[in-house]
Amino acid sequence: MTCKSSFIYSDDLLQYHFHSDHPFNQKRVLLTKELLESSKQINGQDMITPRMATEEELLLFHDLDYVEAVKKASEGQLNTGSGLEFGLGTEDTPIFPGMHEAASLLVGGTLTAVEAVMSGKSLHSLHLGGGLHHGFRRKASGFCIYNDGAVAIKYIRENYNLRVLYVDTDAHHGDGVQWAFYDDPNVCTFSVHETGRYLFPGTGNVNERGIKEGHGYSFNLPIDAFTQDESFLHVFEIAFKEVVDYFKPDIIITQNGADAHVFDPLTHLCTTMKIYDQIPKLAHDLAHEYCDGKWIGLGGGGYDIWRVVPRAWAQIWNVMKTGLPASGDLPSEWVNKWQNKATVPLPKYWHDTDDINPHIPRKAEITDKNEKLLLNLLKYTKNTI
């Protein structure tokens, strides 16, 4: 299957940059684009330049006083006390010059993807600069200034009145998006992530189900630390299919954090590239089955920017374009260009070799715990209210 898809990109997306030692590094977006170019999987006709989100669009989700605080911080005019009130100037989300404009472009990129799909120009659209799912209405959090996913969903609801399914496979719980729509029956959120017992933000329990009219439209799978491919894919695939069939969305938005990989330095999950082959394939198939193909993919976390993120994110595009992930050797052109800049040896293949799989003594116990979580989630798709 070949689908008309669009790739949202500009070098300006790299301006979302806290400092050289910060783990959130948007160079991974450039690395992904160049990997696809070297693979002959993308060209200029596939690309759309992102636009800047307007203040009115930011205010679909964020409070005005928060946006004004970000603007002041962007110009070096926000004092420390006021900054901390808004989550700005912390270790996770430090202030940097031009941060309002950089963050507004990330939001605008996601809105550009929405417009491409809703106009019919694209069936699928990918904006890897987006996926900043920890941002709150009036507070920055977890490397996220503005929450592009929440703004985009509000935009879709107000302009197109579609039922939106938001699926988050980042190792960190998609808290900002979940809480934004916790009382909304027309937005369903589903997050599979490492349990909050060990990992930021500490939320995303299976009993977080929504409130008021939104009760029954929030789903979480807080899988155990050290979960490997088989258990991850088993619970995710079953849950995703059940949630889609239960909610019957008009459009699917996926947040594709690539930090569940065993190489990721910030998390404790132990998956490989196998899950990043299958996650987009499942989203692609279900979007065609339930949403006439309408699917928007976003980036998110992922902190091994050399070995993991470019391959994982490139596979989203490969699936969007062809319905299948790539396999075999990585293009030598890409490997040779970036190896002397990388801090680790670059992989040679789209897949991972078996030797990266660690021995997990608790594997059977972890698998059993994840299965029980899945059964707990599934009971809500059968009898939610």
Secondary structure, DSSP 8 states (H G I E B T S, - for coil): ----EEEE--GGGGG----TT-S--THHHHHHHHHHHHTT---GGGEE------HHHHTTTS-HHHHHHHHHHHTT---HHHHHHTT-SSSSS---TTHHHHHHHHHHHHHHHHHHHHTTS-SEEEETT---TT-BTTB-BTTBSS-HHHHHHHHHHHHH---EEEEE-SSS--HHHHHHTTT-TTEEEEEEEE-TTTSTT----TT----GGGTT-EEEEEE-TT--HHHHHHHHHHHHHHHHHHH--SEEEEE-----BTT-SS----B-HHHHHHHHHHHHHHHHHHSTT-EEEE------TTTTHHHHHHHHHHHHHHSS---SB--HHHHHHHHTT-SS---SBSS--GGG----TTHHHHHHHHHHHHHHHHHHHHS--
